[in-house]
Amino acid sequence: MSSDPRQAAIDDIVARYLEVDPYAPVPDDRLPLAVPGFGAAEVAEAIDSLLSGWLTMGRKVQAFERAWADYLGVKHCVMVNSGSSALLVMLRAVVETGRMAPGDELIVPAVAWSTDLFATAQAGLTPVVVDVDPDTLNVEGEWDRPVLAVHLLGQPSRATGPLVLEDACGAHGARIDGRAVGGRGLASVFSFFFSHHLTTIEGGAVVTDDDEFADHCRGLRAHGWVRERSDRAWWEQAHPEIDPRFLFASAGFNVRPTEIAGAFGIHQIPRLDSAVAIRRRNHQDWCDRVDALGLPLRTFPEAPGTEHASFGLSMLLDASSPLTRAQLCERLEARGVQTRAISGGNLVRQPAFAHVPRARVEGDLTVADAVHERGFFVGNSHAFGDAQGQLLEAALRDAFAG
């Protein structure tokens, strides 16, 4: 119990009325896509922010930024209001800092989230869409151009190139050779949406070790203002005729997070490693269970040298399967196993692709097409255990038997 009467009163109200518990077990006959990953500490912290009257980005956001940067082993974290906003800020900063020029090509995997593709074009770059690896469903290998390494559904990508940018939006706690993803290249982005390993309700971040890059991201986050930049004094001295409170150095956006997002986040990070350990254990167990059934579908176990954060368990039906994806997913849903297509499937086959400026395809997209037509995933969570593995195993067996 807190010694502060105000905080003690908040804690008491939350304890009496809160209806979610991040450690509550899930019913044995359900395998949902996600469950609430927050509890009393986050809600009480958010109430404290509401009562304080400080609701916009402030000290709690700053505390979360420091804590997340420390966890990843990087110097800077710039929090924003979503993972997609983080992508846009990161890619615009790549152009602003001269790492890439407008029109330059960026390798983007065909199987990714839609805004990996959209933000690349919106930042003025040329998305070059390529196929994904059949064993990881990621872009892999060494490229002769800058590459956006998307760690799809928590499986780390080892892609390399002259410039590496990471999309780790669904890969919190994933590792390559023992190091957390998010620090392999110039910059990386994360999402903190409700269903992710680490949630701030809505939210995202750009992380980097580069001081100049971080300054540009902070400016782009908030209208292009200089007020959060480390070189603010230089800008003010260079433009004494402009009120420094309204001095803009870049063509920015307004994608700032709320203080409530920071309030949630500071209580999430200490639980991440234990949560990811459960997800990894589930992932391996479920792969083993499904593979042992001998059904016409495959799973995607953790790749050597990596630690899978397992946002979900991806599966791919064989072309010879007697069931279509729609038929199988309908039967699984009827058994309480929620399903989704793997991200956006092959993004080139989405109607929006025709409206993405400069986007082009390089090579064939055989694996992406297979994922588009026959791939799906089920959720994973720290709250799942043996019962959910048994349910998935039985639901798949019965779906093909019936």
N, C-alpha and C positions, 0 to 999 in steps of 0.2 A: 504494500500500500504506500502511495506517495505521501511524503510529509507536507506537501503543498495542498491546502484544503481545496483549492479550485481543481487541481489535477485529480485529487482523490474523489471528488464528486463526479468528474467526468468518467473516471475509471469505473466507478460504481454503476453509473447509468449504462455504460457500454456492457459491463458484465451481466447486467440484468436483462438487457433487451436485444443484444446482438444475436442474430440468427445464423451467422456463418462462423465456421471454425476451420482453419486451414489444416487441422490434423484430424478432422472428423472422417471416419471410414465411409467409403462409398458402398451403397447396397450391393450385395453379391450378384444381383441379377441386372446390373447396369454397368455399361462402359461408355460414359459420356465423352465428348470431345475435350472437355475441360471442367474443372471445379474451382470454386473460389480459392485463391491462394493467399488471402489476407485474413487477418483476425482482429482481436481487440486492440492490439498495440497500434496498428495502422489507423483504425477508426478513431481511437482516442486522440492520436496525434493530429488527425484531420480536424476533429472537433476543436482542439486547442487552436488550430490556425483560424478556423471560422470565428471563434470567440475573440481572437486577438484583433481581428479586422484586417490583418495583412494576408491577402488572398493571392496577390500576384507574385511572380517569381521573387524569392527573397532568400533568407538565410537557410531555410530547410532545403531548398533546391541546391544551394551552394554546398551544403553538407552532404547531400546525396551525390553531387558531382565529384566531390573529393573522395568519398567512400568508393564509388564505382571505379574511378581512375586507379585508386590504390588496389582494388581487387584485381584489376586487369594488369597492373604493373605498367601503366602508361602515365604521362604527365598531365594530360588534359581530358576533361569530359565536358561537353557542351550539351546540356539537356534541352530538348525541344518538346513539342506537343505530340509527336508521333514518330514512328519509324520511317514513314514515307517522307515526312518533313526533314528528318535527319538525312535521308538519301539526297534530297534536293539541295540542302545546305552543303553537304559534303561535296557533291559534284560541282556546284557553283563555285565553291572555294577552290577546287582543283583548277578551274579556269581562271578565277581571280588572281591566284598566286602564280599563274604562268606555268604550272606543271603540265597542263594541256591547253591547247588553243581551240577556239571555237571551230567546230567541224572535225576535230580530231576523232579518231576511231577508238571506241572502248569495247572490248570483248564482253558480251553479256550472254549468260546461258539461256537457252530456249525455255528451260523449265526453271521458273523463278516466280517471284511475286510481280504483279503487274507494274508497280512503281519502280522496280529495277529498270525496266524498259522505258517507262514514261519519263522518269526523272532524268535519265541520261539525255534524252532529246530536249527536255525542258531546260537543261543546263547548257544547251548549245552544242553538245557533243553528238557524234554519230554512233548509234548503237549497232554493233555488228553481232548478230545473233548466231550462236554456234550450238552444236549438239552437246549433250551431257554424257558423262561416263556411265556405262551400263551397270557398274557395281556400286557407285555412290550417288548417282543421279545429280552430280555436281559438275561444273566445269572443272577440268583437271589439266595437268601438264604444264609445259612451259610455252609461253606465248611471246611473240615478237612485238606486241603492242600492249598498252595498258589493259588490265583485266579486272573485272568486277567478280571477285570470288564469293559466290553465294553459298553459305553453309546451310544447305537446304534441310529444313525440318530438324536441324541440330547436328547433321553429319558434316564434320569439317571438310572444307575443300583445301587441297594443297596447291592449287593453281599458282603459278609464278609468272612474272613478266617484268618489263622495265619499270612498271609502276603497278603496285597491287593495292586495290581498294577492297575492303571486305564488307559484305552484308551479313552480319551476324544477328539479324533481327529475331531469329528463332533458335539461337545457339548459345544462350547464356550458360557459361560453365563448361562448354565444350573445349577440348584441348587438342593440340597437335604437338607430339613429342613432349608432353608435360606442360606446355605453355598454353594459357587461355587464349582462345581465338579473340581477335580484336586488336592485336598488336603486331601483326606480321607485316603490315604494309604502311603506307603513308597515313591512312585513316580507316576507320571502321564505323559502322552504324549498328545500333541496337533498337529494338522496339520493346516497350514496356506495357503493351496492351493487356487487357484483362486476362486473356487466356494464356499468356506467356509465362515462362519460368519465373520471371520477376516482373511484378506488375505495379504500375503507378496509376492504374485505371486506364488512362490514355497516356502516352508519353513515348519518348525516344531520345536518342543521344548520338552525337558524333564524338569519337574518341581519337586522340592522336598524341604523338610525342613531339610534334613540330610546333614550336611557339608561334611562328608566323601564321601557320595554317589555323591554329586555334583562334588567333585574333580575328581572322577573316570569318570563321564560323560564328563567333560571338557577334560580330557586326551583322552578318547576314541573318542571324536569328531575330534580331530586333531592329528592323527598319533600315539597317545600314548605319545606325548610330555608332559613334566612336566611344561612347561612355563606358563600355565594358572592356575595351581593348587595352592591352598593356602599353601601347604606344599612343595613348590618348593625348598625353601632353604634347607630343610632336605635332599631331594634327591641329591641336588648338593653337600652338605657336605659329604654325604654317598658315593658319586662316584666322587671324585675330579679328577680322571684320565680321565674323559669324558668331552668333551666340553659341557658346560651347555646349549648351544644353540641347541645342538642335543642330548639331553638326553631323553630317552624314558623309561617310567615306566610301560606301558601296551601295549597289542597287539591291537592298535587302528585302526581307519579308517580315511578317510578324508571326512567328511560330513559337513564341515563348510558352513554357509550361506554367501551370499554376503552382502556388505554394502547397496546395493539397497533394499534388503529384509528388512533390519532394517529401511531404510528410509520410506518404505511403512508402516511398522508396527506401528511406533510411532504415526502416524496420525489415525490409525484404532481404537485403544483401546478406546478413548473418545466417539466414536459413538456406541460402542457395546451394551450397555444396552438398548438404545432406539431402536436399530435394533432388538434385541431379543424380546423386548416387542411387537413389531409389528408381529414378527413371531409367538409368543405365541397366540396373538389375532387371527391371521389367522388360526392357527392350531385348536383352539377350535371352531371357526366359521365353518371351513370346516368339522370337525368331525360332528358337529350338522347338517349341510346341508346334508351330505352324509347319515348319519344314518336315517334322516327323510324320505329319498327316499324309504326305505324299500326294498332295492335291496339285492341280495344274496352276500353281501360282508360286511366286518367289518372294522372299523377304530380303531386306538389306541390312545385314549385321554390321556392327562397328568395324570400320576399316582398320587395318594394321597401323599402329603408331598414332592412332587417334582415340579420343574419348568422346563418344556420341552423347550429346545433350538430350536427344530423343524428345523433341517436341511432340512427335507422334511416330507410329510404326507404319512405314510405307510398305505396300504390297503391289505386285504387278501380276496380273493374270497372264497365263500363256495364251498365245494366239489360238491354240487348239482347245481352249477351255469351252466346255459345253454351256457355261453360263456367261452372259455378258456382264460387264461391270454393273450396269443398272440393275440387272436381275439379282446379282450377288448382294449388292449393297441394300436392296430392298429387303432381302431375307435377313441380313444382319441387323438392319434397323428394327425389324419386327421382333428380334430377340434382345433388344436393348443395347445393341452395339452401334453407336453413332459413327458415321463415315463421312468422308469428304474426298473430292478429287485432290490429287497432289498439286497443290498450289494452283497456278493458272493453266496447268497442262503445258502444251506447246504454245507459247505466247504468240507465235507467228500465225496460229490458226484462230486467234481471238479476233473478232470484228474490229476491235480498236487498233489493231496493228496497222491497218490501212491509213490511220490518222496520225501515226508517229513519224514526224519529219526525219528524213534521211535514213531511217532504219533499213538495214538490209541483212540478208542471210548469207552466211559463208559455209559451204559444205552441205552435206545432207543432214537431216534431222531425224534419223531412224529411231534412236532411243526416245527422243522427245515425242515423236508420233506415237510410239508404243505407250508412253506414260499418258499422253492425251486421251488415248482410246481405252486403255485397260488398267491404268494406275489409280490407286486410292490409298487412303490412310485412315487409321483409327487413332484416337487420342491416347495420350499417356500423361501420367501425373504422379506426383509424390504421394497422392492419396490412394493410389491403386496398388494392388498386391496380387497374391496368388489367385484370389477369387476372380479377378478380371481376366487373368491369363486363362483360367479354366473356362470361363464364359466364352472368350474369343475362340478357344480351341473347339469347344462343343458347337458353337454357332457356325463356324466354318465347316466342320464335319457334316453337320446336319443340312447345311445349305446345299452342299454338293450331293448329299444322299437323297435329298427330297425333291 
